[in-house]
Amino acid sequence: LLRVVCVRALLGVAGGIWKREEVNRLMDVLDLFSEEKIVTNFSAMDQIFLHQKLPGTVGTPSDLPQGRPATLPNAVADWVEDRSVTSLVVLKDGAIVFEDYYKDTKAEDVRINWSISKSYLSALFGILEDEGAFDSLDDPVVKYAPDLAGSAYADATIKNVLQMSSGVLFDEDYLACSSDINRMGRVLALGGAMDNFAAGQTNRFAAPGAQWEYVSIDTHVISMVIRGATGRTIHDLMAEKILTPMGFEATPYYLTDGYGTAFVLGGLNTTTRDNARFGQMFANGGRWNGQQVVPAAWVTASTTASAKTEPGDIGYGYQWWIPDGSAPGQFLGRGIYGQYLYVDQVNNVVISTHGADRAFREDGVHPQNEAMFRLIAESLE
């Protein structure tokens, strides 16, 4: 029934701009998460959406050595099956101690990260902040993104959007056709402009900075601030500042809107191994291959729970999650349908996973996953 309603809604949207390519993308969106196609789709997003490869990011891959193979706890096998994990790479002391791929996926697959993409953007912001691109985190976002004047973001600061504390009302219900997150998906599918979509947000549930609420469009506003401050694209900056210095083994790509603007809040596609590289760089305090890629101070600040989340709930920093009960230096990036990048500086363990978990929204799933990552990290010698 939901699919029928969505089809009618989408065709209504497409009716005024009837183009076969756009309508085909709309129909593909409807099947994106279907049980039969989700695993394949997540490795082939470039065949569904507009996209752009990041320039010059792949040459000679940086070393990711093989360590002594680890035997993971017995519970991991059931967890992989129950949570529809498609890949699992575990690093201990910077070396691979476990790597496996499931559901006919393989190491070479460049898969959608969904909201792990937010953590990559945070790292880029930290580099640019250290270089002096912004005067202060307390600057209003409109100072760098004037198109947001008159929107719900008019009074929000950079720090507000980094912490998901803008106060902007944004419905992230993936199962409701009329939700904001699904309207945003239609903007992408139809080749619209994400900047216009962000500027079109006019409602708030709280004053900026007063309350934490996960609002994905906040991350796009960070992108607008970066582009406004530097006059450059996210593609070029991400490639130059992070991905090329790190030596990724496969060319990453962003999904884009119809104007070539990167879908920063969920559209970065990478291999599971390359995500592990990124995680290990953070485990190293921002260093990789003898180079300080991300400022150490930003690594600490961005992965420290600073947003006003509810006591006893999971913490949030600058586009990174901090599970309840974590020691300093234990944090993660996560995306819908089971994408995770877990970093444990205490045990020097990094766990990178991709997944196709259609039950990811069920109560207790995220804490179960976090507990599994802790179990794995603490089991390694």
C-alpha positions in Angstrom: 0.0 0.0 0.0 2.8 2.4 0.9 4.5 1.7 -2.5 1.2 2.4 -4.4 0.7 5.7 -2.5 4.4 6.7 -3.2 4.1 5.8 -6.9 1.1 8.1 -7.2 2.8 10.9 -5.3 6.0 10.6 -7.3 4.2 10.5 -10.7 2.3 13.6 -9.6 5.6 15.3 -8.9 7.0 14.2 -12.2 3.9 15.1 -14.2 4.9 18.7 -14.8 8.5 17.8 -15.8 8.0 14.6 -17.6 11.4 13.3 -18.6 12.1 9.6 -18.9 15.5 9.8 -17.1 14.1 11.5 -14.1 11.0 9.3 -13.9 13.2 6.2 -14.1 15.3 7.5 -11.2 12.1 8.1 -9.2 11.0 4.5 -9.8 14.5 3.2 -8.9 14.2 5.1 -5.6 11.1 3.2 -4.8 12.9 -0.1 -5.1 16.2 1.1 -3.5 15.6 -0.6 -0.2 13.6 -3.6 -1.4 14.6 -7.0 0.0 15.5 -8.3 -3.5 17.6 -5.3 -4.6 19.0 -3.6 -1.6 22.4 -5.4 -1.5 23.0 -4.9 -5.2 21.8 -1.3 -5.2 24.1 -0.3 -2.4 27.1 -1.3 -4.6 25.7 0.4 -7.7 24.4 3.8 -6.7 26.2 5.3 -9.7 23.8 3.4 -11.9 20.8 4.9 -10.1 21.6 8.5 -9.2 23.5 11.4 -10.7 27.0 11.2 -9.4 30.6 12.5 -9.7 33.8 10.8 -9.0 36.3 12.6 -6.8 39.2 13.8 -9.0 42.7 12.4 -8.6 42.1 10.4 -5.5 43.6 7.1 -6.5 47.2 6.5 -7.3 49.3 4.0 -5.3 47.1 2.9 -2.4 48.5 3.5 1.0 49.7 0.6 3.0 47.1 -1.3 5.0 49.1 -4.2 6.3 47.9 -7.7 7.2 48.2 -8.4 10.9 48.0 -11.7 12.7 44.5 -13.1 11.9 42.1 -12.8 14.8 39.4 -15.2 15.8 36.4 -13.1 16.6 33.9 -13.9 19.4 31.4 -16.6 18.5 28.5 -14.1 18.7 29.8 -12.3 15.7 28.6 -14.9 13.2 25.0 -14.7 14.4 25.2 -10.9 14.5 26.4 -10.8 10.9 23.4 -12.8 9.8 20.8 -11.1 12.0 21.9 -7.6 11.0 22.5 -8.3 7.3 26.1 -7.2 7.4 27.6 -7.2 3.9 31.3 -6.5 4.9 33.4 -6.5 8.0 36.9 -5.2 8.3 38.7 -5.1 11.6 42.0 -3.3 12.3 44.2 -3.8 15.4 47.2 -1.5 15.7 46.6 -0.3 12.2 46.7 -3.8 10.6 43.9 -5.9 9.2 43.2 -8.8 11.6 39.8 -9.8 10.2 38.2 -9.2 6.8 35.2 -10.8 5.2 32.4 -10.1 2.7 28.9 -11.5 2.7 25.8 -11.7 0.5 27.9 -11.9 -2.7 29.7 -8.6 -2.1 33.4 -8.3 -2.5 36.3 -6.1 -1.3 36.3 -4.0 -4.5 32.7 -2.9 -4.1 32.4 0.9 -3.8 29.3 1.1 -1.5 27.1 3.8 -0.2 28.1 5.1 3.2 24.9 7.0 3.9 25.5 9.1 7.0 29.1 8.0 7.6 29.5 10.7 4.8 28.7 13.3 7.5 31.8 12.3 9.5 34.0 12.8 6.4 32.6 16.3 5.9 33.3 17.1 9.5 36.9 16.1 9.0 37.1 18.4 6.0 35.6 21.2 7.9 38.2 20.8 10.7 41.0 21.1 8.2 39.6 24.2 6.6 38.9 25.7 10.1 42.5 25.2 11.0 43.6 26.9 7.8 41.5 30.0 8.7 38.6 29.6 6.2 36.1 30.6 8.9 36.4 33.3 11.6 34.6 31.4 14.3 32.3 28.5 14.9 30.0 31.0 16.5 29.6 32.8 13.2 26.0 32.7 11.7 25.8 30.3 8.8 24.3 33.2 6.7 27.7 34.9 6.8 29.0 32.3 4.4 25.7 31.1 2.9 23.6 34.2 2.4 21.0 32.2 0.5 19.8 30.9 3.9 18.7 34.4 5.0 14.9 34.3 5.6 15.0 30.5 6.1 14.8 28.6 9.4 18.6 28.8 9.4 18.7 32.6 9.6 19.8 32.7 13.2 21.8 29.4 13.4 25.5 29.3 13.9 28.1 27.0 12.4 28.4 25.2 15.7 24.7 24.7 15.8 24.7 22.8 12.5 27.8 20.9 13.3 26.1 19.6 16.5 22.7 19.0 14.9 21.3 21.7 17.1 19.9 24.1 14.5 16.3 23.7 15.9 15.1 23.3 12.3 12.0 21.1 12.0 12.8 18.2 9.6 10.9 14.9 9.4 13.3 12.0 8.9 10.7 9.2 8.6 11.9 7.0 5.8 8.6 5.2 5.7 6.5 8.3 5.1 6.2 9.5 1.5 5.5 13.1 2.5 8.4 13.3 5.0 11.1 15.9 4.5 13.8 13.2 4.0 11.8 11.6 1.2 11.0 15.0 -0.3 14.7 15.6 -0.4 15.2 12.2 -2.1 12.8 13.3 -4.8 14.8 16.5 -5.3 17.9 14.4 -6.0 16.0 12.0 -8.3 14.5 14.8 -10.3 17.8 16.7 -10.6 16.7 19.6 -8.4 18.9 21.9 -6.3 19.8 20.8 -2.7 20.8 24.4 -1.9 17.3 25.6 -2.7 15.8 22.7 -0.7 17.8 23.8 2.4 16.9 27.4 1.9 13.3 26.4 1.7 13.2 25.1 5.2 11.1 27.6 7.2 9.9 25.8 10.4 11.6 25.4 13.7 10.8 23.2 16.8 13.3 25.1 19.0 15.7 28.1 19.1 19.1 27.4 17.6 21.4 25.8 20.1 18.6 25.0 22.6 18.1 21.4 21.8 19.7 18.5 20.0 17.7 16.8 17.3 19.2 14.7 14.4 18.4 16.8 11.3 20.3 15.6 8.2 19.8 18.8 6.3 22.0 20.5 8.8 24.9 18.7 7.2 24.1 20.2 3.8 24.2 23.6 5.4 27.8 22.9 6.5 28.5 22.2 2.9 27.0 25.5 1.9 29.2 27.3 4.5 32.3 25.5 3.2 31.6 26.4 -0.4 30.7 29.9 0.5 33.9 30.4 2.5 36.3 28.9 0.0 34.6 29.3 -3.4 35.4 25.7 -4.2 33.4 22.5 -4.5 33.3 19.7 -1.9 34.5 17.3 -4.5 37.7 19.2 -5.1 38.3 20.0 -1.4 37.6 16.4 -0.2 39.9 15.0 -2.8 42.8 17.4 -2.1 42.6 17.7 1.7 41.7 14.1 2.7 41.3 11.4 0.1 44.4 11.9 -2.0 46.8 12.3 1.0 45.3 9.1 2.4 45.9 7.0 -0.7 42.5 5.3 -1.1 42.5 2.1 -3.2 39.3 2.7 -5.1 38.0 6.0 -6.6 35.2 7.3 -4.3 32.2 9.2 -5.7 29.5 11.4 -4.4 25.9 11.3 -5.4 24.9 14.8 -6.6 21.9 16.9 -7.3 21.1 18.2 -10.7 23.7 21.0 -10.4 26.6 18.8 -9.5 26.5 19.7 -5.8 27.7 16.8 -3.6 25.1 15.0 -1.5 27.2 15.4 1.6 24.8 14.2 4.2 24.7 10.7 2.8 26.1 10.3 -0.7 29.8 9.4 -0.4 30.6 5.9 -1.8 33.8 4.1 -0.8 35.1 0.6 -0.1 34.9 -0.9 3.4 38.7 -1.0 3.5 39.0 2.7 2.6 36.6 3.6 5.4 38.9 1.6 7.7 41.8 3.7 6.5 39.8 6.9 7.3 38.9 5.5 10.7 42.5 4.5 11.5 43.6 8.0 10.6 41.2 9.3 13.3 42.5 6.6 15.7 46.0 8.0 15.1 44.8 11.5 16.1 44.5 12.7 12.5 47.8 11.3 11.3 48.3 9.0 8.3 51.6 7.9 6.7 53.6 10.5 8.7 51.3 13.4 7.7 48.9 15.3 9.9 45.8 15.1 7.7 43.2 16.3 10.2 44.3 18.6 13.0 44.6 16.6 16.3 42.6 19.2 18.2 39.7 18.8 15.7 39.8 15.0 16.0 39.3 15.4 19.8 36.8 18.2 19.6 34.6 16.6 16.9 34.5 13.2 18.6 33.7 14.5 22.1 30.0 14.5 23.2 29.2 18.2 23.2 25.7 18.5 21.9 22.7 18.7 24.2 21.5 15.1 23.9 19.3 13.6 26.7 21.2 12.3 29.7 22.0 8.6 29.4 21.4 8.7 25.7 24.0 8.4 22.9 26.2 11.5 22.7 26.9 13.6 19.7 29.9 15.8 18.7 30.5 17.4 15.3 28.9 14.8 13.0 30.2 11.9 15.1 28.3 9.7 17.6 29.6 8.8 21.0 27.8 5.8 22.5 26.7 6.0 26.1 29.4 4.6 28.5 32.2 5.2 26.0 35.7 6.2 27.3 37.3 9.2 25.7 38.5 8.2 22.2 35.7 5.7 21.5 33.2 7.0 18.9 31.6 6.1 15.6 30.1 7.2 12.4 26.9 5.5 11.3 24.5 5.4 8.5 21.0 4.0 7.8 20.7 0.3 6.9 23.7 -0.8 8.9 26.7 1.3 7.8 29.2 1.8 10.7 32.7 3.1 11.3 33.7 2.4 14.9 36.9 3.9 16.3 38.4 2.9 19.6 41.6 4.8 20.4 41.8 3.1 23.8 42.4 -0.4 22.3 43.6 1.0 18.9 40.9 -0.9 17.1 38.9 0.3 14.0 35.8 -1.6 12.8 34.4 -0.8 9.4 31.2 -2.3 8.2 28.7 -1.9 5.4 25.2 -3.5 5.6 21.8 -3.9 4.2 19.8 -4.1 7.4 16.2 -3.4 6.6 15.3 -3.7 10.3 17.9 -1.0 11.4 15.1 1.2 12.9 13.9 -1.4 15.3 14.3 -0.6 19.0 17.6 -1.8 20.4 19.4 -2.3 17.1 21.9 0.5 17.4 22.8 -0.4 21.1 23.2 -4.0 20.0 25.6 -3.0 17.3 27.6 -0.8 19.6 27.8 -3.6 22.1 29.1 -5.9 19.4 31.8 -3.4 18.4 32.9 -3.2 22.0 33.0 -6.9 22.3 35.1 -7.3 19.2 37.5 -4.5 20.2 38.0 -5.8 23.8 38.5 -9.4 22.5 41.6 -8.5 20.5 45.0 -8.9 22.1 
